[in-house]
């Protein structure tokens, strides 16, 4: 940890700030209120798409900005306006899926295309999906007929880290960004979309340098913001090995309110 306090704190939600029972503790809310009262801006940086904005605002009530959809959608809550709205053209996504399936075999795919609250996903409902969701049954061709916010692809044979390794090998970064966020899926996003580029949009809008930003996370989709932020990079104890390997510090697990405990200590210094 650097001396003094950061000017901006960004935290992942699911698996990091949010506990396994999908709740955020009263203690965590109280500590985040103290952080905001100290004049530090707060950003939620999440894989959740804009269709989950209400849920996200409820989980982190004092946030100034939401970095959604792995960085592709950036919402300034004070002005209620989007600073970034990235979409992936259907033909490009089709090429990504073809490349993946040529190596990994058939994939189960769901598409996120709509931004209104509680909007359905498109495609084939997958029983491994952990969260409440409505899936509108559409053929892949229909789904690829328009731009999407992102897509979720799962292999029937391979683990998610294995599928991600294949994606990093066969999908050119100029075509799409592929990551994984702790579900059984890889997530396919527009090129140059990640939590690092999403946070840079926030930082530029308020004039904060990356060296003044503290970040918290748990999964490979948090690696870009760990690479971008310079004040401190903290993993929760339940984090993926790839994140633990690059963290400056490790706090308690999400179920033990690790982010709040870390911030409590920081504010009490």
Phi and psi in degrees as a GROMACS rama.xvg file:
@    title "Ramachandran Plot"
@    xaxis  label "Phi"
@    yaxis  label "Psi"
@TYPE xy
-78.6361  161.432  UNK-2
-67.2569  164.116  UNK-3
71.5169  -157.586  UNK-4
-125.228  149.994  UNK-5
-69.3837  162.733  UNK-6
-92.7989  -20.1588  UNK-7
-143.225  137.324  UNK-8
-123.15  127.957  UNK-9
-119.699  132.692  UNK-10
-131.778  139.6  UNK-11
-66.628  161.455  UNK-12
-104.468  -77.8773  UNK-13
-64.409  124.148  UNK-14
87.3043  -9.7621  UNK-15
-120.803  -69.2659  UNK-16
-87.8789  -36.979  UNK-17
-87.7885  135.664  UNK-18
-79.3191  170.749  UNK-19
-61.5796  -23.2074  UNK-20
-89.3168  14.2377  UNK-21
67.6644  23.2439  UNK-22
-114.998  161.115  UNK-23
-116.533  128.832  UNK-24
-70.3743  156.233  UNK-25
-59.7487  -36.7484  UNK-26
-60.5618  -44.7064  UNK-27
-62.694  -45.0022  UNK-28
-58.9655  -41.3561  UNK-29
-63.9294  -43.6684  UNK-30
-66.7816  -40.8722  UNK-31
-62.7827  -35.9437  UNK-32
-60.2826  -41.3572  UNK-33
-65.79  -40.012  UNK-34
-60.0493  -47.1697  UNK-35
-65.7944  -37.7144  UNK-36
-65.2693  -25.4886  UNK-37
-80.1163  1.49092  UNK-38
87.0413  12.6142  UNK-39
-93.8136  128.95  UNK-40
-72.6317  148.728  UNK-41
-124.051  133.93  UNK-42
-126.586  133.586  UNK-43
-90.215  123.182  UNK-44
-116.547  107.179  UNK-45
-137.428  157.499  UNK-46
-76.0552  -18.6297  UNK-47
-56.1392  136.729  UNK-48
-80.5704  173.433  UNK-49
-61.0743  -19.8984  UNK-50
-65.1084  -14.3978  UNK-51
-110.193  25.6788  UNK-52
-60.5245  -44.8696  UNK-53
-62.6391  -44.8661  UNK-54
-59.4319  -43.7554  UNK-55
-65.5543  -43.201  UNK-56
-63.0325  -33.6627  UNK-57
-70.4425  -34.1575  UNK-58
-76.0124  -25.2815  UNK-59
-140.803  78.9434  UNK-60
-67.4406  -25.8458  UNK-61
-97.0608  9.65653  UNK-62
-63.2069  141.16  UNK-63
-88.3793  -30.8606  UNK-64
-139.688  150.099  UNK-65
-116.309  122.348  UNK-66
-99.4771  106.276  UNK-67
-108.686  166.987  UNK-68
53.8808  45.6926  UNK-69
62.2135  22.8108  UNK-70
107.954  -8.24099  UNK-71
-76.7187  -25.8307  UNK-72
-123.715  123.062  UNK-73
-121.434  118.144  UNK-74
-110.458  122.111  UNK-75
-87.1551  109.86  UNK-76
-74.4801  -27.7699  UNK-77
-66.1638  -43.0293  UNK-78
-96.6667  -2.07323  UNK-79
49.631  50.8095  UNK-80
-142.517  150.886  UNK-81
-83.804  132.446  UNK-82
-93.8791  -15.6493  UNK-83
-154.327  135.804  UNK-84
-141.402  92.4208  UNK-85
-98.5884  138.836  UNK-86
-131.593  154.635  UNK-87
-107.929  122.307  UNK-88
-62.1534  141.97  UNK-89
-52.3467  -46.7032  UNK-90
-59.8459  -38.6431  UNK-91
-65.2567  -43.7137  UNK-92
-63.4316  -38.1464  UNK-93
-59.214  -41.1806  UNK-94
-66.1568  -38.3032  UNK-95
-61.523  -47.622  UNK-96
-64.4605  -39.4215  UNK-97
-61.0549  -45.5495  UNK-98
-61.3419  -44.629  UNK-99
-64.2788  -46.4602  UNK-100
-69.9388  -25.4217  UNK-101
-66.2773  -23.7799  UNK-102
-106.793  -42.2451  UNK-103
-93.7892  -10.8901  UNK-104
86.1148  -175.266  UNK-105
-58.7848  143.083  UNK-106
-121.575  146.436  UNK-107
-88.3935  127.767  UNK-108
-128.748  134.109  UNK-109
-121.356  145.185  UNK-110
-117.099  136.02  UNK-111
-109.575  111.066  UNK-112
-122.898  -20.4352  UNK-113
-108.758  143.763  UNK-114
-104.332  -6.13378  UNK-115
-72.6596  157.113  UNK-116
-53.9081  132.003  UNK-117
59.6803  26.6539  UNK-118
-61.6068  148.797  UNK-119
-73.7562  156.649  UNK-120
-84.5095  162.195  UNK-121
-111.194  155.272  UNK-122
117.773  -137.487  UNK-123
-108.301  119.962  UNK-124
-59.1427  134.61  UNK-125
-114.073  127.087  UNK-126
-64.8108  -15.2856  UNK-127
-82.7415  -5.58976  UNK-128
-64.9565  126.775  UNK-129
-88.7414  -13.9431  UNK-130
-113.834  157.864  UNK-131
-60.6936  131.804  UNK-132
-158.605  148.39  UNK-133
-103.887  128.804  UNK-134
-115.591  123.158  UNK-135
-89.5942  119.852  UNK-136
-69.5746  117.456  UNK-137
-141.457  148.573  UNK-138
-69.773  158.52  UNK-139
-60.1978  -40.6039  UNK-140
-59.2019  -41.6554  UNK-141
-63.9149  -41.8419  UNK-142
-65.5742  -33.7636  UNK-143
-84.9658  4.5105  UNK-144
-80.7646  -7.56333  UNK-145
-141.197  176.52  UNK-146
-74.1167  148.747  UNK-147
-125.729  161.497  UNK-148
-77.1328  -45.3646  UNK-149
-168.129  170.911  UNK-150
-131.067  153.193  UNK-151
-113.81  125.491  UNK-152
-125.921  132.607  UNK-153
-125.503  137.751  UNK-154
-87.7375  144.171  UNK-155
-80.2277  -16.6514  UNK-156
-112.587  -37.298  UNK-157
-103.25  150.839  UNK-158
-71.2136  162.745  UNK-159
-65.1553  -37.6224  UNK-160
-67.0791  -34.7329  UNK-161
-65.798  -44.1221  UNK-162
-65.2805  -38.4842  UNK-163
-64.0742  -40.4566  UNK-164
-61.7951  -40.4403  UNK-165
-63.4968  -44.0724  UNK-166
-59.7683  -42.8684  UNK-167
-65.1941  -24.2789  UNK-168
-82.2588  -40.0624  UNK-169
-106.982  -12.8478  UNK-170
-103.349  113.551  UNK-171
-64.7563  135.722  UNK-172
-56.5388  -26.9087  UNK-173
-71.6076  -16.0039  UNK-174
-91.8796  -44.6702  UNK-175
-166.728  160.535  UNK-176
-104.314  131.183  UNK-177
-120.472  133.341  UNK-178
-144.462  -178.13  UNK-179
-142.335  145.938  UNK-180
-123.558  20.883  UNK-181
101.284  -2.92202  UNK-182
-92.4368  -172.753  UNK-183
-82.1729  3.50631  UNK-184
-108.307  151.114  UNK-185
-88.7225  149.709  UNK-186
-111.397  128.475  UNK-187
-106.225  116.105  UNK-188
-119.874  167.977  UNK-189
-59.2282  158.539  UNK-190
-61.117  148.535  UNK-191
64.8064  12.7929  UNK-192
-100.24  115.276  UNK-193
-157.338  175.481  UNK-194
-66.395  -26.2394  UNK-195
-66.8936  -47.6785  UNK-196
-70.2522  -32.4927  UNK-197
-64.0452  -44.3129  UNK-198
-67.4718  -32.7348  UNK-199
-64.9582  -31.7146  UNK-200
-62.8386  -44.1097  UNK-201
-62.6367  -50.0998  UNK-202
-59.7999  -42.4176  UNK-203
-65.2241  -36.2915  UNK-204
-69.0726  -25.0048  UNK-205
-115.921  3.97475  UNK-206
70.909  39.8267  UNK-207
-108.64  136.66  UNK-208
-83.4746  145.558  UNK-209
-54.6469  -27.3052  UNK-210
-69.5379  -9.09749  UNK-211
-108.38  18.3825  UNK-212
-114.649  130.605  UNK-213
-107.366  133.151  UNK-214
-127.765  150.563  UNK-215
-126.263  140.276  UNK-216
-163.045  -177.868  UNK-217
-144.968  -11.6744  UNK-218
-134.969  167.665  UNK-219
-54.2502  -29.4154  UNK-220
-66.996  -11.7413  UNK-221
-90.0607  -9.17646  UNK-222
-57.1392  -43.1011  UNK-223
-61.971  -36.4994  UNK-224
-76.4347  -26.408  UNK-225
-67.5973  -36.8371  UNK-226
-70.3935  -30.1251  UNK-227
-84.3019  -41.2756  UNK-228
-76.996  142.018  UNK-229
-114.888  -14.5785  UNK-230
-77.4083  -42.3964  UNK-231
-175.28  147.716  UNK-232
-130.893  113.06  UNK-233
-119.402  125.664  UNK-234
-99.4409  146.163  UNK-235
-76.7132  155.609  UNK-236
-62.382  -23.035  UNK-237
-88.1866  13.0818  UNK-238
-70.0847  159.694  UNK-239
-62.9283  144.599  UNK-240
-53.3573  -34.9457  UNK-241
-64.528  -31.1156  UNK-242
-82.5401  -40.4812  UNK-243
-57.7027  -32.7897  UNK-244
-67.7059  -26.1026  UNK-245
-112.523  0.665532  UNK-246
-73.3114  144.885  UNK-247
-76.0884  -27.0216  UNK-248
-154.318  154.88  UNK-249
-125.653  130.397  UNK-250
-106.636  -173.746  UNK-251
-64.6808  171.592  UNK-252
-69.4138  168.492  UNK-253
-61.0985  -36.7103  UNK-254
-71.5697  -16.2842  UNK-255
-101.56  15.2614  UNK-256
57.8929  44.473  UNK-257
-57.1916  -40.5999  UNK-258
-63.6205  -46.4105  UNK-259
-63.6163  -42.1886  UNK-260
-61.6136  -40.9842  UNK-261
-64.1533  -45.3339  UNK-262
-68.2822  -35.0233  UNK-263
-59.1684  -47.4366  UNK-264
-63.1641  -40.3714  UNK-265
-63.175  -45.8471  UNK-266
-70.6563  -22.7864  UNK-267
-88.9185  -4.8282  UNK-268
